[in-house]
Amino acid sequence: MDPDFWHARWTANQIGFHEGKPNAHLEAHLGRLGLAAGARLFLPLCGKTRDIAWLLSRGLRVAGAELSPLAVTQLFDDLGVAPEISSAGRLEHRRAGGLDVFVGDIFALSADLLGPVDAVYDRAALVALPAPMRARYAAHMAAITAGAPQLLVCFTYDQAQAEGPPFSVPAEDVRALYGAAYRPALLESRPVPGGLKGKVPAEEQAWLLEPA
């Protein structure tokens, strides 16, 4: 994951990965996480996703991690709130109401800094990482969240026909990455309308990762 690549994408507003509405898999499967009102959900590499407003409106608290300060500024602007800003180790911590976001390298985020979470919703993080980084990322997520259950959204497509990100993460990779700590269960697979980036047929898949 090249930080300069992502900073340049946000600066140039080349954010085709940003959905302007809540993710359909999140709406369909959030209940599978069994969260009570006031539960805290962690979103890695959250960007300025509209999923956060949707989750907050349902009485959940949200923690996020994001590399781009610009993305986080836009997130809070879209929500119409001004965050308190403080330092958190090598990260910046922005907080308002039921939302707090850690800005910087996600691998600098520790369990102590993050605090307890009840579940993880990963729509944009795993698929943003090249294959050599994914095992480190999966292990890091399990460590900083104490193995909390996850709702994971992935894409599958012919990587030879289109370059990531988002990268293709087929079922066998999900099971290899998470099978030691979780029980991965495929909940749903939907075709991406018009194909990924309008170039290649693709499926968007939702996985439930429950602690083993």
N, C-alpha and C positions, 0 to 999 in steps of 0.2 A: 504494500500500500504506500504509494508515493504521496506524501502530504502536498507537495507542490501541484500535483495533478488535480487533487480535489479542491485546493484553494483556487486554482485557475478556473475550474468548472463553475464554482459559485460566483466568482468575480465576473465571469462572462455570462452568467445566468444560463449556463448550459446544464440545466437540471431536469432533463427529461425523465429522470428516475422519480421526480417529485410528483405524487398524486395530489390532485386538487380536491380530493374528497376522501373520506375514510375508506380503508382497504376492505374489499368485499369479504376476504377470508377472515379479517378481524371481526367484522360485523357478524359473520356466520358462526364463528367458533370461539369467541371470547368466553362464552359460558363453559367451555370444556376445561378452563383453568380453575373453575370453582372459587372465584374470588368473592369475598364479602365486601360490603360497602366500606370504603376507607382503605382497602388494600392498596399496596404500593407495587406498581408495575414498572419494570425497567426496560427502556427502549435503547439499545445500542445503536450508534451512528444514526441518530434520530432525524438529523436535518431539521426542517421546519414542518414536518409531516402534520397533516390535518388529523391524523389519528389521535394526536395528543388532545386536541380540543374535544374530540368525540369521547375519549376516555374520561377526561375531567368532568364532562357533562353527565357522566354516569356515576359520579360519586367516588371515583378512584383517584388515588394520588399517583403521580407519574415522576419517575426519575429518568433522565436521558443522559447520553454521552454523545458528543459530536466534535469532530475535528475543527470545523469551520466556525470561527466567531461570527462571520457574516450570516451564516445560516441561523445561528442561535439568536442574533439580533432580530432577524426577520421573524423568527418564531414568536418571540415575545411581543413584537410589534403587531403581528397578526392577531394575537390574543388580546391586545389592548392593555397590556400590563407592563409596568416598569420593574425589572428585577433588582433585588439586592445583589451586589457583586462582591465576592471575597475570594481569597486564595485558598486552594486545597492542594497542598503539595506542589507538584509541577503543573497542576491544572487550575483553571479558573472555575469558580462555582457561581452560577446565577440562579436565583431563587425568587419565586413569587407564588403565594398561595399554596396550592397543592402540587406545584411543579418545581423541580430543581434539576438543572442541567450542568454537567461537568464538561468544560470546553478544553479540548486538547487530545492528546494521544490516549486512546482507550486502554492501552497496555500500561499506562501510568495510573489507572484507576484501581484502587485496592478495595477489598471488602470493608475495611475500616472507613474509608472515605465515602464509599457508596452507602453504607448502612444497610439494614435488613430490607429485603424485597420479598414479595410473595410469589412473583412470577416474572417471566421475561417474555417480551414480544419482539421478535427479530424479523423484521421485514426487509431491511436494507443493509444489514451488516455482513452476514456470511456471504451473500451473493456479491458483495463489493470487493471481496478479498481474493487474490489469486490463490491457486491451489496450495503452494508451499506455505502459506500463512494460516491455513484454516485449522490445522490441528492445534497450533498454539492458541488460536483464538477460541476454539471450542473448549479447551482445557481452562483458559483464563476465565471464560464466562461461568463455567461450573464452579471455579474457585471463588470468584468474587460474589457470587449469588448463593453460595452454600447449596448448590445443586437444585435451585428452585425450578419448578416445571416451566417449560417453554412452549410458546406458540411460534413456530418457525415457518416462514414463507420463503420458498425457493423457486427458481426457474430451471427448467430442463429444455435443452435445445441442442442442435448440432453445432458445437463450438467451432467447427471448421468453416461454417458458413457465415459466422458473425463473431466479432470480437467482443469480449466483455470490457468493462462491467456493464450491466450485471452479468456475472458468469453463470454458466450452467453448473448446477450441483445435483447430479442424479441421485436416485434413491440409494444406490450402493455406497455413495460417498457420505450421505447423511448417516446411514447406519454405521459406517466405519468411524466417523468422527464422534458420534454421540453414543454408540451402542454400549460402551463400557460403563457409562455413568447414568444412562437413561434407557427407557424403553421407547424407541421411536415408533410412532404409528402414523401412517399416512391417512389424513382426514379427507382430503379432496384434491382433485386435479382439474384445473380449468384451462381451456385454450386461451392464449393471449390474443385478444381481438386484433386482427391485422398482422399478427406475428410480432416478434420482438424487434423493436426499432423499425417495423415495417419491412423487415428483410427476411426473416426466417421463422418458420412455424415453431411455436414454443408452448409449453405448458407452465402455468403457475400453480405450485403445489403448496398445500398447508399440511404441516406436521405437528403433532402433539408429542412433546418430549417429557415423559414423566419419570421421576427418579427411579432408578432400578432397585 
